[in-house]
Amino acid sequence: MAISINFAAINVNSLNRGASVSIGENNQPGWTAHGKNNLGNGNFFGIIFSANQINIILDNDVIDMPINDQDGVPGVQNQSV
């Protein structure tokens, strides 16, 4: 038995790495997310007052994140009416 769900609109403000907005019949196998962040002053949450800050990031490596990602994951999607 098919279930019908109707949305008037889907509003997306921002997407981060490894995020998706998928509508309809979807097949999304083998998700991997690779990334590097340099936070000179950390993460801020809530109400923060920070004045007269000097942040220095020394990132002297030549290759930040070598990736050899060979995990080809096959996916199967069946369609129905």
N, C-alpha and C positions, 0 to 999 in steps of 0.2 A: 504494500500500500504506500503510495507516494504521499509525502507531506509537503504542502505548499506553504512557504514563508515569504511574505512580501514586505519589502522595505521601501519607504518613500524615498529615502536618500541615505547614503553612507558618506559621512564627512571624515576625512583624515587630515589631521594637522601636520603630522610628521611621521616618517618611518625611520627606524634605526636599522643597523646592520642585522641581517637575518630576519627581517620582518616581511609580512606579506598581507595584502588585502585581496582575498580570492573570492570570486563570485561564480556560482554555477558548479558544474562538475569539474573537480580539480584532481590532478595527480601531481604530487610534489615530493618525489622520493629523493633521498640522499642529500639532505640539506647540510651544508657545512658553512661556517662563517669564520673568516680569518681577519684579524685586524690588530693594530697596535695603537695605543693611546699614550701620550705623554702629558701628564697632568702636573704642572709646575706647582700648583697650590692645592692639590687634592680636589675633592668633590664638595660642592656646597649644597646643603639642603636646608630649607626653611628660610627664615629672615636672617640675613647675614650682613654685617657691616665690616668691610675690610678696606682700610685706607693705607696709603703709602707702602704698597707692596712691591717688591722686586723679586721676580721669579726667573731663575736661570736653569735651563735644562741642558746638560751636557750629554749629547747622544752621539758619540764618536764612532759607532760601528758603521760599517759600509753597507751591509745588508741588514735591514731591520728584522725581517721575519722570512727566512727562506721556507717556501712551501713546496712540497712534492705531494700533491693530492691526487692520487690515482684510484680513488674509490668509486669507480663508475657503477652506481647503483641503478639497475634497471627498474622501471616502474610499469605497472599494468593498470590501464584504465578501461573499465567496461562501461559502455553507454547503455542507458535504458530509456524507454519512452514512458 
